[in-house]
């Protein structure tokens, strides 16, 4: 402990013997290698990418799916800003480290200062955006070919990569901690050798390499360095870390490294068709989070139809934050895309684990055993440590359906999770060590002050297949305060339940953010209003309602159940193509558990679902449908109907359908300089309006207004009096409203 005492003495001198409100850090403390500000050119807006990669098939196109992901919303996330405020309070300028991976455009173009994110502009808020990812170069020492057995890369892209890497000093040793290398060349990199893009491109095997994802999904605090005893000690203030190896720093997130030490990281991978789309075996991050689908990657004629098209949804488990964004950033987000993203995230959570419930007699009572198996390639849960948690809810009912035992009870009104003696909550708890706490002025123990934390007090998260204690110690992610044997990717919990039990229900819940963390962000913020803003949004949007990942029941005796489930709520209907509408709703509740849902289209039952989502397919193009949902339980009791949701399928691309009353197609250039052209079709004569709106929703031009005959029409729009930017052209008839997005570049 000698080094700790020396450090404390130095820190005491710096602080004058007074506990610190903030440690005296500077930008130098958070310097990391890789591309630096103004070394990667200017990132192009995703709106430009949408012109070719969107607007044709929401089920597979990159634009719609990316816009519904948390990647696209990383710099709009109110949790990010609330956390950022506390980090900067605790360690000035530490927000620079956070902005690196939440707003690459802002960081690379020099707008991460001030480090509270207040200088970020509209394009910066596009988060992890297209042009950034498709500029990435694998960090590699000069003269070393990372893919020597790939002749297309070696003869094509490798010289360009080396040319840019020669300008980087130092070159990162790992793909981690936001130490990215983003080429200043404007060519786009991608994983296909046969792409026929209308822009310059480079073939890049790095974009199928899981280490690309590690760039921002292994996060470490560079202010701390691990000593020979395994303690994490602060470095000298105002100086760079003595080593940029992330495994010498304090671990914040280790999602990528957890995967790297799992059985998924193998040539064959793991059989998991539920994740892989067109793949039965998954081995990389992309295999699960950008699954292979069938379709084309752009809306241009002749684009190859691929069976290995990466779906740009980057889906994780966040079902809460997307609900808040349209309130915070009106006009900046696509709510339909966000709703579809919530549906995908719910589906991902429901595939992430399986549970097995067994019940055996013990004396006059029973023992219920719940086995939870991790079906992911990383710990369950993984990612940011504060507030994210998974727990087991176990209920026992008597023969009349009366609840007589519960563990892991959650109150949706107060958002309180009961920590009873048998509660099993899977989580990680970083905190402040007993040596450091006296000087920082905070108590030793678990802490939400993530930038100050230097000790792990608990980590009982379930490891993935292929886990070994030795390997996970190497990546700084061992179990803490809990034990898993080598090879174990499951956990078992026993509950003693009463003799009167007739039915047992076990449910695994996931929650994006806990009440405790939300209140911390509100109460500790002395800088700005983001903590209060986030709390207010949390309070009126379901308080980060937990998602039921999976449920199992076990009947011991016959049970009488005459109670129907509550009606489903918040039903939404989102058109994703000319033949498909996706439905999502908030789960019903039931005294003994909901078994499934009946889906009704236009008053007729068309399907059932055991989850809170459904994709209605084989529909007619340009047709409006009305939906409602009811819930049913194991006894056949049926709830009342949900709210009604309506949606209209998209027009068929490249032609009109019998059901279509109108269509609007862009015939001229997009982006355009002053003049562009549109074609539109009317199935019947009638009153028509074609207006142009800016991103604020203000009408800036009327192109057509009046009676027009049925058939094809062409119009030319001259925007010489308007400023560069994104505009929306809307065709309105008595039956249809169609919108096309265009970009004016002068």
N, C-alpha and C positions, 0 to 999 in steps of 0.2 A: 504493500500500500504506500510505499515511499513516494512513487510518482504522483499519486493522488494528493498527498499532503503538500508536495512541492507546488503542484498546480493550484491548490486552494490558497496557498500563501501568496502566490503571484496574483491570483484573482482578487484576494482581499486587499492587496496593495492598490490594484487598479481601481477598486470600488471605494477605497478609503475606509475599509472596514464596515461599510454599510451594504446591506443586501441590495442586489441589483434589480431595478425595474426591468432592465433589458441588458443582455450581455453586449459588450462593445464590438460587435461585428461590423464588417464593411463588405463591399462587393468582392474584395480580394478573397475573403474567407469562402466564398461560394463559386470561385472561378473553377471551371471545368474545361477540359480540352475539347477539340472538335471545331466545327465552323463557328466563327465568332460574328457578332453583329456587323452587317455590311459586307460579308464575305460570300453571300449566297444569292446575290441579285435581289430582285423584287418578286415576291410570290404573286402569281396571277390569281385573281378571284375565282372561286369555284363556280360562280355564275357563268363564266366563260366556258368552263368544262361542261356545264349542263347543256350547252348548245348541241353537243354531239353525244354526250353520255347520259342524257335524260330525255324525258318526255315521250317515251315509246313503249315501255313495258315495266310498270312499277314492281312487278314480281322479281325481276332480275336486273334491271338497269342500275348502274352505280349511283346516279345522282339521287334518286328518291330514297334508296336504302341508306346511303351515307348520311343524308340530311335527317334521317330518323334515329341516328346513332348518337351515343354520348361522345364519340370522337368529334363529331361536327359541333357539339354543344359544350366542349370542354372549357371554352372561354366565355360561355354564357351561364355556366353553372353557378347558382347563388351559393351553394355549399363551398365551392372553390374560393369565392371572394370573401366569405365569412371566415374561412380557415386562413386565408391569406392575411387578413387583418391581424389575427392573433400571432401568426408567425412573424410578421414585421414588428409587432410590439415586443415580442420576446427576443428576437435577434434581428436588429435592423439590417435591411437589404436581403434578408433570406428569401423574400418573395421572388427574387430573381431566379432562384432555383426552381420554384413552382411554375413560373411563367414559361420557362424553357419548354415544358411539355404540355402546357395548356394552351399556349398561343405562340406557335412557332413563327408566324409572320411577325407578330409584335416583337418577339425576342430577336429574331435575325435582322429586323429592320430598325433596331435601336429604340423601341418603344416600351421596353420592360422597365425603364426608369421614368418616373418613380415606381418602386417595386410593389405598389398596391394595385397595379393594373389600371389606374385612372387614365393613362395615356393611350390605352388600346383603342383602335378605331374599328370601324365596321368590318373590314376584312380580317383584322386581327381576331375578332370574335368568331370567325369561322373555325377556330380551334385547330384540330389535327386535320388539315385540309389537303386537297388533291395535290396541288403543286409541290407542297412540302414532301409528302410521302414519295412522290414520283421523281424527286430529285436526289433521293438518298443513295449514298455510296457506302459500301461495307468498309468500316475502318480496318485498314490493313497496312502494315509497314511497307514503305517504298521498296519496290523490287520483289514483293511477294504477291503471287497470284492466288487469290482466295478460292478460285475455281479452276484449277489447272487442267482438269479433265473435261472442261466444257469448251470445245473449240469455237463455238459461236461467240462466247464471251471473250475468250482469249484474243481472238482476231478482231473483235469489234469494239466492245465497251471497255475492256481492260486498259488500253492506252489512255482513254479519256479519264477513267477513274484515277490512274496514276498521275495524270497531269494535274488534276485538282488536288489530290492528296499531297502533292509536292508543295502546295501553298498553305497547308495546314501544319501548324507547329504549336503544341505537340499533337500528333495523331492519337486519338483515343486507343487504349489497349483493349477495351471492352465495348460491346454494344449495350450500354447501360447508362442510367443516371442522366439521361438527356444529352449525352455526349455524342451528338449526331454529326454526320458529315453530309452536308447538302450542297450539291454542285451549283456553282453560279451559272453554268450553262443552262439555257432554257429548254433543252430537249427533255422529254419525259421518259423516265425509265419504267419498264414493265417486264413481266415474266414470259412474254411470248416472242418467239423468233419470227413468226409469220405475220406480225401485225402490219396493217397497211394504213397507218394513221395519216391524217392530213397535216400533221405537225411533225417536227423532227423527234425521233425517239431512239432510245438505246435499249437493247435487250439486257435484262438484269436478273440473273438467278438469285440475287440478294432478296428480291421481292417474294420469293418462295421460301426463303430462309427464315426460320423462327427467330434468329438473332435480331432481325429487323425489329420485331416486336419487343425484344428485350431492351431496346433503346430507351423506352419510357416505362417499362413494366418490371424493371429492377431499379429501385430507388434507394439511395443511401444519403446520409447526412455527412457532407465533407468536412464539417467543423470538428468531428470526432475521429480519433484514430485509435484502433485497437492495440493495446500493449501486449507484452508477452504473457501476461496472466489472463488475458481475455477481457480486461476492463476497457471501457471506451472513455478516453480522456480528451478534453478540448485541445485543439492546436493553439499555437500562438495567434493572438488576435491580429487581424489586418494582413494575414499572410495566406498564401495558397496551401492546400493540403500537402503534406510531405509525399503522399502517393495518391495517384488517381485510380488505383485499383479499388473497385467498389467493395471488395471483401476485406479491406483494411478500415472501412468506414462503418458507422453505425447503420444497421439495416432498418429501412422504413418499410419497403415492400420487396418481396422476393418471388413474385409470381413466375417470372421467366425462369429463374434458377430452380424453382420447385419443379417446373416442367423438365428442365435439363437433367435433373436427377431422377426422373420418373421413367417407367417402362414405355411411356409414349414416345420418348426420345430414342427411337430405334428404327432401323430400316423398314421393318414391317409395321410398327406401331401397334395399336390396340383395336380390336374389333369393336366398333362403336358407330354403326350406321345411323343411329339417331342424331349424331352430330355432323357427319361427314357429307350430307347431301348425296351426291352421286358416288361418293367413296364409302366403302364398307369399313375400311381401316383408316384410322387417323393417327398421325404422328407429329404434326407441327401445330403451332398456334393457329396458323391460317386454315388448317383443315377443319377446325371446329368453329372458329370465329369469322371465317370468310369461306364458308363451305362451297363446294363445287356444285353449280347448277347448270342447267342447259339453256342456252340462249345466246344472244349477240351482245357485244360490249358497247355498241354505239348505234346511232339511228341512221347510219349511212348505208346506201345500197351496196350490196356486195360484202358487207361485214361477215366474217366467218361465224357460223353457228357452232358454238363450242359446247362440249359436255363437261369441260373443266373450267367454266367461267367462274371466277371468284366472286361470290356475292359480297358486295361492299357494305355489309350491314354491321360488321365488327361488334356483334351483339354480346353483351355481358349480362349482368343481372339487375341493372338499375331500372326499376319500374316507377320510381317516384319523381326524380328530378325532371324528367320530360314533361310532367304535368304542370310544372311551374313556369316554364320558359315563355309561353306566349303572353303571360301577364307581365313579365319583366321586359321582354324584348318584342313588343308588337310590331309586326311587319318584317321581322328578321327571320322568323322560323316558319316551317311548314307543319301545321298541326296534324294534317293527315299523315305525314311521314313520321312524326313523333308518336302518334297513336299506333301506327304499324310497328314502330320500334318497341313500344311497350309490350305489344303482343308477342313479338319475337323474344324479348327478354323474359317474359313470363314462361314461354315455352322452353327457353334455355334452362331456367331454374328448375323446371319440372323434369328435366332430363339429367340434372346434375347429381342426383342422389337416388338411391333406392333404400327402402326400409323393409325389414322383416320383423313381424310381431309374433311372438309365441307366448302362451300362457300355460303355466303348470301349477298344480296344487302345492301349497306349503302349509301343512297343518290344516287349520280351518280357513285359511286365507289363500290367496293366489300370488304368484310372482309373474309379472309381465316383463318379458325381455324384449328390448327394442335394439335391433342391429341396424346401424346406419352405414351404408357403403358409399364411398366417394367414387363417382363415375367420371370425374374430371381429371385433367392432366396436371393439376396443381392442388394445393391444399384447399380444403373446403371449410369455411370460405377462404378466399385469397384477396389480394389487393390492399387497399388502404385500411389501416388498422382501427381507426377511430370510428366507433358507432356501428360498424357493419357486423352482423352476427347472425347465427343460425341456432335454433333451439328445438328441442323435442317438447311437444305438448302431448301429454298422456291423460286421457279421461277414462273413467270407469262409471258405468250406469247400472242401475238395478233393473228388475224386470218391468218396471213401470216407466222406464226411460228417464228416471231421475238421476242427475249427476251426483255421485257419492264420493268421488275422488278426482283430483286434478293436480298435475304437476306441470310447471311451465305455463301458468295461466297468463294471458295477455288481455288487458282491458283496452278496447279500441277507443273508448271515450277519453281516458286519461293517458293512453300510450304507455302505461306502466306494465312492465314484464315482472311478474312475481318471481323472486329468487328464493323459492322454497328449498328445503333441505335436499330434495332429490332432483332439483332442476338441473338439466344438462344443457349448457349454453356453450356453443363452439365459437371461440373468439381468441384474439391475441390482445394482451394488455401491456404495451410499453409504458415506461415511466421514468422517474428520476431516481438515481441511485442515492443511497444514504450519505455518500461522501460529498456529492454535489449539491444536495438539497439545501444545506444550511446557508450557502453563499447565494444561491438563486432566490432564496426566500420562499420556496414552495416546499410542501411536505414531501418526504420520500415516499415512493409508492407509485402505483399506476397513475398516469397523467394524460390529459388530452393536449398538453403543450408539446406537440410533436417535434418541434425544432429544438427543444431543450432535452427531450428524452434521451437517455443513454443506457437504459437497462430494460430487459424483458422480464416481466413478472409472471406472465402466464401465456402459454400457447398450447391449447388443447385441440387446435384445428386438425381435422382428419387428413392424413397424408394421402398422396395418390398411389396408384399401383407402382411397384418398383422401389418403394421407400426403403431406405436404410438409415439408421441413426447416424452412421459415420458420414455418409454423403450429405445429409441435411445439416450436420454440424459444420461441414466445410462451407456451405452456402449461407451460414448464419441463420438457419431456420429450423433448429431442432425443437422437439416438444419441450415445453417448460412447465413444470408442475404437473406433468401427466406422462404416461408411458404408452408408447406404441412399439411393438416388436418389429424387427426387420421384416419387410414384406407385407405388413398389415396396412390395409387401406380401408378399414372399417372400424367402428367402435360399438361397443355393447353396453347397455345400461339396464339395470334391474330395478323394478318398482314393486314394492309390497302393497297389494291392493286388497280391499275388504272382501270378506266371504260372500257378501250379498251381491257381488258383481255379476252382471249378466252379459254385458258387452264392454269390450275395451277398444278404444280408438287412439291410435298414435299418429300424430301429424308432425311433419318436419316443416318449420317455418323459417323464412329468410326475411331479414329486414335491412333496408339500405342504410338507415340512420336511426340511432336510438334517441329517445327523449333526453337522456342525460347529456348527449353530445350537442344536441340542438340548444339546450339551455345553457351549456357552457359557452357556446359561440355567441349567444346573446349577452350573457352576464359578464364575460371577460373582455368584451370589445370596448376599448377606451378611445378608439381611433375614428371610426366612421359608423354608418348606420347599417352595414351589411348584416351584422349579427341579428339585429332586430327585424330587418327586412326578411331574412331567411326564416326566422322564428314565426313571423306573421304568416308567411306563405305555407309553412309546415302546418300551422294550427288550423288553417281553413281548407287544406287539401288532403285530409285523411291522416295526418300525422305519420307519414311514411308507413302506411298500413302494411303489415307483413304479408308475404306471399306464401301460400301453402305449396310447398315443393312436391310433397307426396304424402299419401295417407294410407294406413292399413287398419283394418278392424278385425276383431276376434270375438266370436260369440261363444259364450259358455252355456247360457240357458236361453230359452225362448224369451222374447221381449215384446211388449205391447207398445206400439208407436202409432199414435193418432195425430201427431203434430206435424204440420206441413212446414217446409222450409220457408224462409223469408223470400220475397221476390228478388231476383237479380236487379242490380242498379247500374247506372252509368253505361248503358249499352251504347256502343259506337259502331258505325258502319263505315268502312274506308274502302273506296274502289282502288284496286291496284292494277287492273288491266281491263281490256274490253270484255273479259269473260269472268272476272273474279272480284268479289267483295269480301273483305276481311272483317269479321265481327270480334269485338272484345267487350267484356263487361266485368263488373265487380262481383265477387263471389257472394252467393247466398249463405246464410247460416241455418243450422238445424240442430235440434237437441241431440240427435244421434249422428249427425253428419250428412252432408249432401253427397249423393252418389253421382249425379250427372245433371245435364241440362237438355231440354227440348228446344230446338231452334225452329222458329216459324218464319216463313217468307210469304208475304202477302196473305196472311191468315191461315196458311196451311203448314203443318209440320213437315219439314224437309230433312231433318237430321237430328242426331243426338251428339253430345260432347261430354267428356268427363273432365275437361279443362274449362277455363274461362275465356276461351277463344274458339273461333271456327272460321274456316275459309270456304265460302260458298262459290263453287266453280261451275263452269259450263253454262254461264249466263249469256243473255243476248247483249250485244254492244249497245251503248248509248240508251240504256233502258233503266228506269228508276224502279227500285225495289224497296219494300217496307219490311222491317223485321221486328220481332220481339222474341223474348226468351223466357222460359219457365224452368224452375229447378225441381228435382224430385229426389226423394230419399230412398233408403233400402226397403221401406215398407210400402212404397208406391204412393206416398203422399206427394202432391204436386202443389207448388207455390202459385201465387198469383203472377200475372205477367209483369215483365220488366217494362221500362219505358220503351217507346217505339223509336227506332232509328231508321232513317231512309238514306239511300245512296244511289247514285247513277253510275253505271259502268262507263268506262272510257270509250271514246270513239275508236273504231278499229283503225290502226295505222295503215296508211297507204291506200285507203279507199273507204267508201261509205257503205253502210249496211242498210238493210231494209228498215231497221228500227230508227236509224239516224234521221233527225229532222234538219240538222245543220252540221256543217263542219267548217273549221278554220285552219288553214295551213300556211306556214311561212314559205313563201316562194323566193324571196330575195335573200341577201346576205344577212347573217347574224353571227357575231356582232356586225353592225353596219355603220357606215360613215355618212350621215345625213339622210340618205334615201334607201328605203327597202320596200319590199312588195309582199302582198298577201293574196292568197286565193281563198274564197269561201263558197260554200254550196248551201243552197236553200232547197229543201224538199217541197216546200209550198210557198206560194206568194204570201207576203205579209209585211208588217212593220219591222224594220231592222235598225239597230244602232250598233255602230262600231266606235268605241271610245278608247282613249289611251290614258292610263293612270301611272303616276310615279309610285315609288316604293312607300310613300306615306299615305297612299290611297286617294290622292287628289287628282281629279281629272284635268289633264293638260292639253287634250286635243280631242275633237270629234271628227271622225273620218267619214262616217256614213250616218245619216239620220233620215228615215222616211220609208215609204212603201217600195218594196222591190219584188220583182217576179221570181218565180222558182228557177233554179238552175245554177250554173257556175257564174261567179263574179270575181273580178280582180280589182284590187285597189293599190295605189302607190302612196306611201307615207313619206313626206319630207319633214325631217325634224331639225331643220336648220336653226330654229329659234330656241331649241332645248339644249340643256347641258348634258354632257356625257353621264351615263348611268344606266340602271336597269329600269325598264318600263314594262307595263302589262297592257296588252291589247285585248279588249273584251268585245266579243260579238254577242249581242242580246236579241233574241226573238221571243215570241210569245211562249215558245216551248223549250228553248235551250238558252244556256249561258255558257260560253266557251272562252277560255282565256289562254293566250300565248304570251310567253315571256321573251323579251328582246333586250339586247344590250347595245346602247349607242356609244360608240367610241369615236371622238373627234380628234 
